[in-house]
Amino acid sequence: MAKKKKQAKPKFVKHSKEEKLYHEPEDLRWATNEAVANHRAQRLRCDTIADLGCGIGFQAFAFARTCKRVIAVDVDDKKIALASKNAEVLKIKNIEFVQGDVLDDVVVKKLSGADIVFCDPERIPEEGERSISSIKPDLKKLVAKYSKITSAIAIELPPQIKNIPFDCEKEYSSVNGKLNRLTMYVGELRRCDRSAVILPSEAVLNNKDDVLVTKSDELFHYLYEADPAIVKADLLAELSQETGTMLFEEAKQVFFTSDKLVKNDFFKNRFEVLEQCDFDEKKILEALRKHEARKVLLRYNVDPKDYWKIRNSYEDNLEGDKELCLFRLKNKAVIAQIIKDNK
């Protein structure tokens, strides 16, 4: 049995009681973030749920709070042992742990009473392009087998995957402004074609038919950076309609703009545009001084090895007290200030 980890808390905590739980060094990399796990548990609330590929149990523990019974399955006996021990630590008693191959007919039979089936399959750690074919177990076989038990099936997929050969809803989730998970919902669980959920706020945006995006080539007083889950789910038109803002695109960067300030959970960052000028170092420096800048965050594509050289070339000549952002949009320099969430 692996010992409890006593190392310093990692930068990105996966579970609020992580330090009390048992896990191997690599387990946390694949474990489900608690915010995502709780969101899924609410959406998949039922009497009996099957959690296939449960790993060390983080998702199963969330299911245990919203479902009467959880059957957690993993092919790895070591992970099942850790998950079982973690359930004891958390005093969770409504999870039955099963070690076995989820495509084995003996295992499938044990899950015959499930109302909903959830699967977190195994992915290759590093892969040039994510593909359904490299995921284990074979998802087409899994859906075929478990569809005989229930049509309510949800499967986690890498959010970078492009081709999904299922008739499903694709839900992209982000946590604290960073793309985190893609969950595929089939059968009666499907609500739409594409959706995005922003965590921890739980804001949800679904795709709509015949919605047209409102675009602008002009940058107005406020600039907004869309959450990556919105971008990945291709919900730009829906976000434009939801917020009354206009899409302002620059190369691969996706922004929105408006004359009036809008607060919305689907925006990762909001900026007040202070000044626009030619993208000329001297003019940029004049604008930064005018707006009392001290720190300058470069928000445009720049070679990483040149980032600090460029940033220092500005900051070494500034004496203000503000932290401002420098964008390069439509070949213009845009000086902007981040708007805090309480405004």
C-alpha positions as CSV (number, residue, x, y, z in Angstrom):
1,M,0.0,0.0,0.0
2,A,1.4,3.4,-0.9
3,K,2.0,5.8,2.0
4,K,0.3,9.1,2.4
5,K,2.2,11.8,0.6
6,K,3.8,14.4,2.8
7,Q,5.3,16.6,0.1
8,A,4.4,20.2,-0.3
9,K,0.9,20.8,-1.7
10,P,1.1,20.9,-5.6
11,K,0.4,24.2,-7.4
12,F,-2.9,22.8,-8.8
13,V,-4.8,21.0,-6.1
14,K,-7.1,18.3,-7.4
15,H,-9.0,17.5,-4.1
16,S,-9.6,19.6,-1.0
17,K,-8.5,16.7,1.2
18,E,-5.7,15.6,-1.1
19,E,-3.0,15.7,1.7
20,K,-4.9,13.1,3.7
21,L,-5.4,10.7,0.7
22,Y,-3.3,7.9,-0.7
23,H,-1.8,8.2,-4.2
24,E,1.3,7.3,-6.2
25,P,3.3,10.2,-7.8
26,E,1.6,10.0,-11.2
27,D,-1.9,9.5,-9.9
28,L,-2.7,13.2,-9.4
29,R,-1.8,14.0,-13.0
30,W,-4.8,11.9,-14.2
31,A,-7.1,12.4,-11.2
32,T,-10.2,14.5,-11.8
33,N,-10.2,18.0,-10.5
34,E,-12.7,18.3,-7.6
35,A,-14.7,21.1,-9.2
36,V,-15.2,19.1,-12.4
37,A,-16.0,16.0,-10.4
38,N,-18.7,17.8,-8.4
39,H,-20.2,19.3,-11.6
40,R,-20.5,15.9,-13.2
41,A,-21.9,14.4,-10.0
42,Q,-24.7,16.9,-10.0
43,R,-25.4,16.4,-13.7
44,L,-25.3,12.6,-13.4
45,R,-27.3,12.4,-10.2
46,C,-29.2,9.0,-10.1
47,D,-29.8,5.9,-7.9
48,T,-27.0,3.7,-9.2
49,I,-24.0,4.9,-11.3
50,A,-21.1,2.9,-12.7
51,D,-17.8,4.7,-12.7
52,L,-15.5,2.9,-15.2
53,G,-11.8,3.5,-15.0
54,C,-12.2,5.0,-11.5
55,G,-8.4,5.3,-10.8
56,I,-7.8,6.5,-7.2
57,G,-11.4,7.5,-6.8
58,F,-11.8,11.2,-6.9
59,Q,-14.7,11.2,-9.3
60,A,-16.3,8.2,-7.5
61,F,-16.2,10.2,-4.3
62,A,-18.2,13.0,-5.8
63,F,-20.7,10.5,-7.3
64,A,-21.1,9.1,-3.8
65,R,-22.6,12.4,-2.6
66,T,-25.3,12.6,-5.3
67,C,-26.1,8.9,-6.0
68,K,-27.4,6.2,-3.7
69,R,-24.9,3.6,-5.0
70,V,-21.6,3.8,-6.9
71,I,-19.9,0.9,-8.5
72,A,-16.3,1.9,-9.2
73,V,-14.3,-0.3,-11.6
74,D,-10.6,-0.3,-12.6
75,V,-8.4,-2.9,-14.3
76,D,-5.5,-1.9,-12.1
77,D,-5.7,-3.6,-8.7
78,K,-3.3,-1.1,-7.1
79,K,-5.5,1.8,-8.0
80,I,-8.6,-0.1,-6.7
81,A,-6.7,-0.6,-3.4
82,L,-5.8,3.1,-3.2
83,A,-9.3,4.2,-4.1
84,S,-10.8,1.8,-1.4
85,K,-8.4,3.1,1.2
86,N,-9.2,6.7,0.2
87,A,-13.0,6.0,0.6
88,E,-12.2,4.8,4.2
89,V,-10.3,8.0,4.9
90,L,-13.3,10.1,3.6
91,K,-15.8,7.8,5.5
92,I,-17.6,7.0,2.3
93,K,-19.6,3.8,2.5
94,N,-21.8,3.7,-0.6
95,I,-19.1,2.7,-3.1
96,E,-18.5,-0.9,-4.3
97,F,-15.1,-1.3,-5.8
98,V,-14.6,-3.9,-8.6
99,Q,-11.2,-4.8,-10.1
100,G,-11.5,-6.0,-13.7
101,D,-11.7,-5.2,-17.4
102,V,-14.7,-3.0,-18.1
103,L,-15.3,-4.9,-21.4
104,D,-15.3,-8.3,-19.7
105,D,-18.8,-9.7,-19.8
106,V,-18.5,-10.8,-16.1
107,V,-17.8,-7.1,-15.2
108,V,-20.6,-5.9,-17.4
109,K,-23.0,-8.3,-15.8
110,K,-22.2,-6.9,-12.3
111,L,-23.1,-3.4,-13.6
112,S,-26.5,-4.5,-15.1
113,G,-28.4,-2.4,-12.6
114,A,-26.7,0.9,-13.3
115,D,-28.9,3.9,-14.3
116,I,-26.0,5.8,-15.7
117,V,-22.5,4.7,-16.9
118,F,-19.6,7.1,-16.7
119,C,-16.1,6.2,-18.1
120,D,-12.8,7.9,-17.7
121,P,-10.6,5.9,-20.1
122,E,-6.9,5.6,-20.3
123,R,-5.0,8.0,-22.5
124,I,-1.4,8.0,-23.8
125,P,0.5,10.5,-21.7
126,E,2.1,12.3,-24.6
127,E,0.6,12.2,-28.1
128,G,1.1,14.4,-31.2
129,E,-2.6,14.5,-31.9
130,R,-5.3,13.1,-29.7
131,S,-7.3,10.3,-31.3
132,I,-10.2,8.0,-30.3
133,S,-8.2,5.0,-31.6
134,S,-5.5,5.4,-29.0
135,I,-7.9,5.5,-26.0
136,K,-8.4,2.4,-23.9
137,P,-10.7,0.6,-23.6
138,D,-12.2,0.7,-27.2
139,L,-14.9,3.3,-26.8
140,K,-17.1,2.0,-29.7
141,K,-17.1,-1.5,-28.0
142,L,-17.8,0.1,-24.6
143,V,-20.8,2.1,-25.9
144,A,-22.1,-1.0,-27.7
145,K,-21.9,-3.2,-24.6
146,Y,-23.3,-0.7,-22.1
147,S,-26.0,0.6,-24.3
148,K,-27.7,-2.7,-23.6
149,I,-27.9,-1.6,-19.9
150,T,-28.7,2.1,-20.3
151,S,-28.7,4.8,-23.0
152,A,-27.4,7.2,-20.4
153,I,-23.6,7.1,-21.0
154,A,-21.0,9.8,-20.3
155,I,-17.3,9.5,-21.3
156,E,-14.4,11.8,-20.5
157,L,-12.2,12.6,-23.5
158,P,-9.0,14.8,-24.0
159,P,-10.3,18.3,-24.7
160,Q,-7.8,18.6,-27.6
161,I,-9.4,15.7,-29.5
162,K,-10.9,16.7,-32.9
163,N,-12.9,13.8,-34.4
164,I,-15.5,12.2,-32.1
165,P,-17.5,9.5,-34.0
166,F,-20.5,9.6,-31.7
167,D,-23.9,11.3,-31.8
168,C,-23.3,13.2,-28.5
169,E,-23.1,16.5,-26.6
170,K,-19.6,17.7,-26.2
171,E,-19.2,19.6,-22.9
172,Y,-15.9,21.5,-22.5
173,S,-15.1,22.6,-18.9
174,S,-12.6,25.1,-17.6
175,V,-11.3,25.6,-14.1
176,N,-10.2,29.0,-13.0
177,G,-9.8,30.1,-16.6
178,K,-7.9,27.1,-17.9
179,L,-9.3,24.4,-20.2
180,N,-9.6,21.2,-18.1
181,R,-11.9,18.5,-19.4
182,L,-14.2,17.4,-22.3
183,T,-17.1,15.2,-21.4
184,M,-19.2,13.4,-24.0
185,Y,-22.8,12.7,-23.2
186,V,-24.8,10.3,-25.3
187,G,-28.4,9.0,-25.2
188,E,-30.8,10.6,-22.8
189,L,-27.9,12.6,-21.2
190,R,-27.5,14.7,-24.3
191,R,-29.0,18.2,-24.1
192,C,-27.5,19.9,-27.1
193,D,-24.5,19.6,-29.5
194,R,-21.9,21.6,-27.7
195,S,-21.7,23.3,-24.3
196,A,-19.2,25.0,-22.0
197,V,-19.2,25.0,-18.2
198,I,-17.1,27.6,-16.3
199,L,-15.9,26.3,-12.9
200,P,-16.1,26.9,-10.1
201,S,-18.9,29.4,-10.9
202,E,-21.0,26.6,-12.7
203,A,-22.0,29.0,-15.5
204,V,-23.2,27.0,-18.5
205,L,-23.6,28.0,-22.1
206,N,-25.2,25.7,-24.7
207,N,-25.1,26.1,-28.5
208,K,-28.2,27.4,-30.2
209,D,-29.4,27.0,-33.8
210,D,-29.2,29.9,-36.2
211,V,-27.3,32.3,-34.0
212,L,-25.1,34.7,-35.9
213,V,-22.0,36.3,-34.3
214,T,-21.8,40.1,-34.3
215,K,-18.3,41.1,-35.4
216,S,-16.4,44.4,-35.3
217,D,-13.2,45.6,-36.9
218,E,-13.2,48.5,-34.4
219,L,-12.0,48.2,-30.9
220,F,-14.3,49.9,-28.4
221,H,-13.6,51.1,-24.8
222,Y,-13.7,47.6,-23.3
223,L,-11.9,44.4,-24.4
224,Y,-12.8,40.9,-23.2
225,E,-10.9,37.6,-23.4
226,A,-13.3,34.7,-23.8
227,D,-12.8,31.7,-21.5
228,P,-11.0,28.8,-23.4
229,A,-14.0,26.5,-22.9
230,I,-16.1,28.9,-24.9
231,V,-13.6,29.0,-27.7
232,K,-13.1,25.3,-27.8
233,A,-16.9,24.6,-27.8
234,D,-17.2,27.2,-30.7
235,L,-19.8,29.2,-28.8
236,L,-18.6,32.6,-30.0
237,A,-21.9,33.6,-31.5
238,E,-23.8,32.4,-28.4
239,L,-21.5,34.5,-26.2
240,S,-21.9,37.6,-28.4
241,Q,-25.7,37.2,-28.1
242,E,-25.5,36.4,-24.3
243,T,-23.4,39.5,-23.4
244,G,-24.3,42.0,-26.1
245,T,-20.7,42.3,-27.1
246,M,-19.0,42.1,-30.5
247,L,-16.4,39.6,-31.7
248,F,-13.0,41.2,-32.3
249,E,-10.6,38.7,-33.8
250,E,-6.8,39.1,-34.3
251,A,-5.1,36.1,-36.0
252,K,-5.7,33.2,-33.6
253,Q,-6.6,35.4,-30.7
254,V,-10.3,35.7,-29.8
255,F,-11.6,38.8,-28.0
256,F,-14.9,40.7,-27.6
257,T,-15.4,44.4,-27.3
258,S,-18.1,46.8,-26.2
259,D,-18.7,50.5,-25.3
260,K,-20.4,49.6,-22.0
261,L,-18.7,47.4,-19.3
262,V,-20.1,43.9,-19.1
263,K,-19.5,41.4,-16.3
264,N,-20.0,37.8,-17.3
265,D,-18.5,34.4,-16.1
266,F,-17.8,33.4,-19.7
267,F,-15.1,36.1,-19.9
268,K,-11.7,35.0,-18.6
269,N,-10.4,38.6,-18.4
270,R,-11.8,42.0,-18.9
271,F,-9.8,45.1,-19.9
272,E,-10.3,48.8,-20.1
273,V,-8.7,50.2,-23.2
274,L,-6.7,53.3,-22.2
275,E,-5.0,54.2,-25.5
276,Q,-4.3,53.0,-29.1
277,C,-1.3,54.1,-31.1
278,D,1.1,52.9,-33.8
279,F,3.1,49.9,-32.9
280,D,6.3,52.0,-32.5
281,E,8.5,51.6,-29.4
282,K,8.8,55.3,-28.8
283,K,5.1,56.0,-29.1
284,I,4.3,53.0,-26.9
285,L,6.6,54.2,-24.2
286,E,5.0,57.6,-24.3
287,A,1.6,56.1,-23.9
288,L,2.8,53.9,-21.0
289,R,4.3,56.9,-19.2
290,K,1.1,58.9,-19.8
291,H,-0.9,56.2,-18.0
292,E,1.6,55.8,-15.2
293,A,2.7,52.3,-16.0
294,R,5.4,50.5,-13.9
295,K,4.9,46.9,-15.1
296,V,4.0,45.9,-18.7
297,L,2.5,42.5,-19.5
298,L,3.1,41.6,-23.1
299,R,-0.2,40.2,-24.5
300,Y,0.9,39.5,-28.0
301,N,2.9,36.8,-29.7
302,V,6.5,37.1,-28.9
303,D,9.4,34.6,-29.0
304,P,9.7,33.4,-25.3
305,K,13.4,34.0,-25.3
306,D,12.8,37.7,-26.2
307,Y,9.9,38.3,-23.8
308,W,11.9,39.8,-20.9
309,K,14.3,41.7,-23.1
310,I,11.3,43.5,-24.7
311,R,9.4,43.9,-21.4
312,N,12.5,45.3,-19.6
313,S,13.1,47.7,-22.5
314,Y,9.9,49.4,-21.5
315,E,9.9,48.9,-17.7
316,D,13.5,50.3,-17.4
317,N,12.1,53.6,-18.6
318,L,8.9,53.7,-16.5
319,E,8.4,55.3,-13.1
320,G,4.6,54.9,-12.5
321,D,2.8,52.5,-10.2
322,K,0.4,50.6,-12.4
323,E,0.5,47.2,-14.1
324,L,-0.8,47.6,-17.7
325,C,-1.1,45.2,-20.7
326,L,0.3,45.8,-24.1
327,F,-1.6,44.2,-27.0
328,R,-0.9,44.2,-30.7
329,L,-4.2,44.2,-32.5
330,K,-4.8,45.1,-36.1
331,N,-1.2,46.1,-36.2
332,K,-1.9,48.8,-33.5
333,A,-0.5,49.0,-30.0
334,V,-3.3,48.8,-27.5
335,I,-2.6,49.8,-23.9
336,A,-5.1,48.4,-21.5
337,Q,-5.7,47.8,-17.8
338,I,-7.1,44.6,-16.3
339,I,-10.5,45.2,-14.6
340,K,-10.8,43.5,-11.3
341,D,-13.8,41.1,-10.7
342,N,-15.5,43.3,-8.2
343,K,-16.3,46.0,-10.8
